[in-house]
Amino acid sequence: MKKLKKNDLKDLIHKSGHTLKSFCEAYNLSLGSVKSWNTLVRNPSYGSAVKICSALEAEGIKCTPELLMGRPSYILRDLSKEPEPYGDNQLATINDVSDFKKNNKDSVLLLVWDEKMAPYFVEGDHVGGTKLKPEDFPKAHRKICILKEKNKEKVIRNITYKDGDFYSYYAKRPSQIKLGEIDFIAPIIFVRKKDPFNVR
């Protein structure tokens, strides 16, 4: 088991050929937050750790959110040098996600990074959908969807459509979405539970 030490995050970022500043600029991360995580002043949230791991993976460096959050992890290696030792459930998830992407044109996938969508989805679940054409957006009515608004991150929301207006529901609070601000809506048709035996 490996645990992150002070300056390990900086070393990983430098391995990718970036400075802390250029890495944060390239991947839209807060430099102050990354510095505090690097010096172990505080640990990132699961969502922030997933973002950093995704950015590192894009640079060919593999780590896990658990590692960045200060939880022990056995994975900290360069993807190009050796395979990752996945367990059976992880391997099945990777295969399912890969098959979903391959078999669904305009697919979008999202890793759930917190408990805000419980009881539907929990941290660590993988969900996917197929992007609707703008003229088909009303078909998302009363469905749980992956929603992407311009200049915002992908989120999971209940969508309703009424009298030409779209609303996204989060924690039972509706907020109106302007049609011109929607990048895409993808009703969720694929779910791979992190723990298939822990059904809520």
TAPEVEN-V355277 format. One line per field, one symbol per residue. phi: phi as a letter, one per 40 degrees, with the letter a starting at -180 (. if undefined). burial: 1 if it has 24 or more other ideal C-beta (glycine too) atoms within 12 Angstrom, else 0. Layout:
phi=???
burial=???
This chain:
phi=.bbcbdgcccccccccgbcdccccccbfbccccccccccgcabccccccccccccccccgbbabddcccgcdacbaacdccacccccdcccccdcccccccccbcfcbbaccbaccbcccbbdgcbbaabcccdccddccdgbcbcbbcdgbccbbacbbbafgbbbbbbfgbcbcbcdccccabbdcbbbbcdbccbcc
burial=00010001110110110101001100101000111011000011011111111111101011111111110010110000000000000000100110010000001111111000100011111111111100001001101111111000011111111000011110000000100001011111111111000000
